[in-house]
Amino acid sequence: MAIKQAIAIMVMVFKDDLRDEIFKEKLGSVSPKEIARTARERGGGTLCVVEVLLTEYNKRMKANILSWKKFNKLRDAYLSEESSDAPAE
């Protein structure tokens, strides 16, 4: 389920920069188990899955590289929202 959510996040964040053919070519060769295992090593959760997908997508690319800045803005906004929702002690 996290992989589907991660793909949806990538589509939302990168819009037309995300090339369907490149995505299928690069990530079609990576097993879901490997993606999940690597995401767990990074801390788990959907955003870690997005990091893994983004890393695999950008691997050995010279052009059409997706920007980490766009992803980091989303991650930072999510983390700041999550910390503001935490109950005060």
N, C-alpha and C positions, 0 to 999 in steps of 0.2 A: 504494500500500500504506500509506503514512503517513497518508493521509486516513482510511482505515478504522480504523487504530489510534487516530487522534485522536478519531474519533467514539466508539470503545469507551471511551476514557479519559473523555470527557465524560459518557457514560452512567454510568460507574462513580463519578465524582466528584459529579455533580449529581443523580443518581437521579431522584426525582419532581419536582424543581424544573425539569428540562428538559422543556419542552412539545413533544411530537412535531409538532403542527400548526405551531407557531411556527418550529420548527427547519426543517421542510420549506419553509415560506413564505420564510423569510429566506435560507436557504442554497441553496435550489433555484434561485435567480436568479443565484448566483455560480458562475462556471465553475471547474472543478478546476484549470485552468492558472493562473487568477488567484490561487487559494488557494495553490498551490505556489510561484508567483513571490513572493508576499508573505511566505510562510514562509521562503523562501531569503534574502530581504532582512533578515529578523529573525535569521538565523543558521542556519537549516535544522534539520531534525530534527522528530520527531513532536510534541514539546512546543511548538515554534513553530507547527505546524499547528493545535494546540489553541488557541493564542493568537489566531490568525487567525479560527478558527471562533467562538470566544467573542466576539471583537470584532464580527464580523458579526451574531451572534445578538443581542447587546445593543444594536446600532445603532438609534437612534431609539425605544428602548423606554422607557416610563414606568412600567410594572409588570412583574412577573415577570423582573426583571433577574437574571442569574446572577452570583453573587459571585466577584470576582477573588480574594478571600481563600482560598477553597477551592482554587482552582487554584494559587495561589502556595504553599500548604502542600505540595501534591503536588510541584510543581516544586522547591521547596527540599529536600524529602526525597530526591528523585531526585538532585539535584546533590550533596548531602552524601554520599549513598551512592556516587555515581560517583567523588567525590574520595577517599573512603576506600579504594576498590578500586584506586586508582592505585599502581603499584609505587614503593617508596621508593628514593631515589637516594643 
